[in-house]
Amino acid sequence: MFIPFRVPDFDTFVDALQNLLKENEKKIEALLAQSEKEYITFARPYMETFEKLDLFFTPLSHLNSVENSEKTQKTYEASLPLLSHYHTKLMQNKKLYEAFASIRGEDAAQKEMLRLEIRDFRLSGVDLPEEKKKRLEEIDLKLSELNNRFSQNLLDATNAYELIVEDPKDVEGIPQNDLKLAETEKEGKRVWKFTLQLPSYMAYMSYGPNRALREELYRAYVTRAPENGDVIDEILRLRDEKAKILGFDHYSELSLATKMAPNDDAVVRFLNELADASLPHAEKEVHKLEQLAREEGLDTIESFDVAYYSEKLKKRELDFDDEMTRPFFEQGRVVKGLLDFVSELFGIDFVEVDVPVWNEKVKVYDLVENGESFARIYFDLEARKNKRGGAWMNDWQTHHEDENGRVHPASAFVVCNFPPSSGDVPSLLRHDDVVTLFHEMGHAIHHLFSRVRERFVSGIHGVAWDVVEFPSQFLENFAYEKEVLDRFARHYETGESLPRELAEKIKRSRNFLAAMGMLRQIEFALFDFMLHQRLYQGEEVQRLLDGLRERLALIKPPAYNRFQWGFAHIFAGGYAAGYYSYKWAEVLSADAFFACYEKGRIKREMTDGYKQTILEKGASAPMDSLYREWLGRDPDPNALVKLYDLASR
């Protein structure tokens, strides 16, 4: 049964949450009182208490990200201590731990669920003395509050800034759709407003002709939320203390205890090898940018020039820029095309349904197989003021079977920040936006396609964080293929199909300045990982980043750049000492893509195996085991070299 989305009653929410937590605790006490503890009668109802909690709380946390308000903030913040105390109390309960240790699973999924649960009890300090358990609880509560504060500071700073451009010469060359969205009035005069919300920000950074305004906008973006400097210090102190309480030398070791990568050295070596392979190619790419900038009278190219001259260079070398693609990617048609493609790829259907939503532009679909609805997906795709930036998938319901044998369906939200539609202006996507949508859809189907009966290892639950990006990156690879784009790319005014020449340019653009992009991601990943290998504080954080930039940033950011103040992935999300996951998982996704797609042909026998072995099995076995089960071998690291065409450059 699908749960209808309802906006919570904010006035009563915290009381209702307290009551639900008390009910769950009573249920768990009753389970512990059982004389015989069996998997179906103990573990299944225990997992059901988590499902009930997610069904209740997820709408609030979701709204706090997509319709942020004073009410959502206050209610969310008031809920955090209750949830933190509840989860810590459970995971430090020795009787619970011993009960799980005594249970025997009947199949592979049950055994894997028990293995992961016992591991997590230990990583929560279940064996520690009471005073250390108490300190861990204090740390976890404070960390949850700090993560939320970091995110809220960033959202507030993003919403607080606007750049008003009055001279028409300063917006020459900016695409018409972006200009329409930016156009406003000031004292009866037509002006253009640019903000730090990504569609608006990137429009000026990529096409804005006034270099001084580009720097002004860039400076505002990379110095957002300076109060997050102190938040970062406190987060790092608490993470380091937590790791040491649990017996690890530093936080990166604690992070890797739940991941596929074997140790710190393996991660750092992997990233450095990628950097060494990318640097020679990136140097050539930077040289081309510098040469173009010099032709236009610049002595040096700066960080706030990179997007602008990258677009110009792409236009010169490939006769291409992303604006050429926008008329062909009207948002509604892209979504329908994506759903049709996923339907064909995996043998399912999507049926739009009219159900309660939080914003009038949200679209909802049921996933149907053999005439039966088995999952539901919500799309919230347009940028708006009170919505957190970026793109993500958030799970809500999880496919599982309860102790009575009743099967529960899955549901998930896909959230993006695409250019908004308004009046006669449709939401037109750049090809990069199409790739983003495919990426988040890959996450969603990983969760929604699950057929695992055990909730804790169903969908994305229990998946090692450094391979959780595998299915998302796998699906996004198809967004560069003409045979896929032809399914939905139509000019929004004329109905013209995507010209072959433009499709070929899209494909070639994938690897345009790819080595620079690779180095940028490696810089972020090494910064994140090394930041958690010892305790850094204050200016030490900046010095670490600056040191990495000396080697990896071939165009040095200005001294005022404080990228870390906005690095929400690791300070407000789940990627702490885990940002390397994007590249680690990309080896699997590239290898899997080449296994499933060759010379414009989808190999259905391979995608059937991918669906049945990777997507439907969730975390019922470690991903490396599932991968070998599917292809009969480990992933080929050369697939990543092939994907980015690094060998032939």
Secondary structure, 3 states (H helix, E strand, C coil): CCCCCCCCCCCCHHHHHHHHHHHHHHHHHHHHCCCCCCHHHHHHHHHHHHHHHHHHHHHHHHHHHHCCCHHHHHHHHHHHHHHHHHHHHHHCCHHHHHHHHHCCCCCHHHHHHHHHHHHHHHHCCCCCCHHHHHHHHHHHHHHHHHHHHHHHHHHHHHHHCEEEECCHHHHCCCCHHHHHHHEEEECCEEEEEEECCHHHHHHHHHHCCCHHHHHHHHHHHHCCCCCHHHHHHHHHHHHHHHHHHCCCCCHHHHHHCCCCCCCHHHHHHHHHHHHHHHHHHHHHHHHHHHHHHHHCCCCCCCHHHHHHHHHHHHHHHHCCCHHHCHHHCEHHHHHHHHHHHHHHHHCCEEEECCCCCCCCCCEEEEEEECCEEEEEEEEEEECCCCCCCCCEEEECCCCEECCCCCEECEEEEEEEEECCCECCECCECCHHHHHHHHHHHHHHHHHHCCCCCCHHHCCCCCCCHHHCCHHHHHHHHHHHCHHHHCCCCECCCCCCECCHHHHHHHHHHCCCCHHHHHHHHHHHHHHHHHHCCCCCCCHHHHHHHHHHHHHHCCCCCCCCCCHHHHCHHHHCCCCCCCCCHHHHHHHHHHHHHHHHEECCEECHHHHHHHHHHHHCCCCCCCHHHHHHHHHCCCCCCHHHHHHCCCCCC
